[in-house]
Amino acid sequence: MAGLFGTDGIRGRANTFPITCEIAVKTGRAVGNFVRKNQDQFLIIGRDTRVSGHMLEAALAAGASSAGVEVRLAGVIPTPGVAYLCSCLKGAGAGIVISASHNPYYDNGIKIFRKGGIKLTDAQEEEIESRILNDQDDVSQKNIGKISIISDSLDKYAAFLLSRFPIRKPQGPGENPLKLIIDASNGAASKIGRMVFGSGLFDPLYIFDQPNGCNINEKCGSQHTDTLKKRVIEEKADAGLAFDGDADRLIAVDETGKEISGDQILAICAKYAKKKGSLKNNTLVSTIMSNIGLTETLDSLGIRHLKSDVGDRKVLEEMMRSGAVIGGEDSGHMIFLEDHTTGDGILSALKLLEIMMTAKKPLSELASIMTVYPMVLINVEVDASRPDFKSIPPIAKTIDQVEEKLSGRGRVLIRYSGTQPLLRVMVEGPDQDQTLAYCEKICQSIRENIA
């Protein structure tokens, strides 16, 4: 039987392995026993707006309850909201989020936080996976946990987010609040977005905040910003903010309608933090997938740049190892470790808005500190054996040829997907057409030799 955990929890098509009721019950039971073993009182379950969320919530809760552990349901809430509840509610031993992030509605997933709102270690994932796949968790007829609802989960989370925003009104006489377009991706940000951005601090307009169970991420959100760009220009807004289905990512749009990537937001935040003297260890962490322009910008600012493997969990591990307090991914996952334990799209948005209001500069000007190199990413379907592509002479030769032609003005990065039978080929270079041609050349070599 295949393994369960990928780069960010368990994920797949709902009602097919591994996202089935049977696996969800076993997962709930395994996490319940994990909580009980650590002598904590309860676990928290939250979900996004997918139609399959109720089904999986019921199965996970039943499994945990059968392990004799209390379950508290947080309802529809962003992934980082569950992490926050895990850190602030006394007795919480774990949190489970039912979400497939930016994927279509027919997918779903199971993400797990341990006590304190931190994602599981590799060893803890392996232990829980073994228990699920090998039916290692017995149940006792004597102990059955009760299931209850956290009625104020969003109130607690909204209060936390607003407590991290230091500005209570526009600065200076005659200044108007920032006009914002909020794209909630018909996901978990739909309600909390109104609670935070509609708190009187901003002038917001909301789009894609009417979830129906099947429209999450559908031509909207952090992966699809065309409508947001158009509305920003039409409404003459100061910025557009796009979240993904579980609201742990942020992609912004400036006042000209140009998309601002996660790497650019990281650069803006790092520069601001260094100026304030709050960039601990003068370090920012991103992943190996970050744009080469981020490295150049940080070098020019005199900021140390560390790179982790892909995934916000890996970013967090490197941040904790190095003592960094800001890190993230170009995809929009950003971690502000002095404020939260995990990536949080809404918190990231508030950080960006704080800088705009304090600097009194438009987002386009703030983002201009970083030159974004053209980047082409192509996924090539391969067989499940995952051969070492570097040891296949024709592929290795093609990669060497491309790297030689780039000659320090770009880079090649190739890696297997953590969740799908795909080889991800990424090429950066100074020219878009040339970069695309180089990437397609490598992909063709892969198709001819291992695909």
Disulfide bonds with the S-S distance in Angstrom:
none
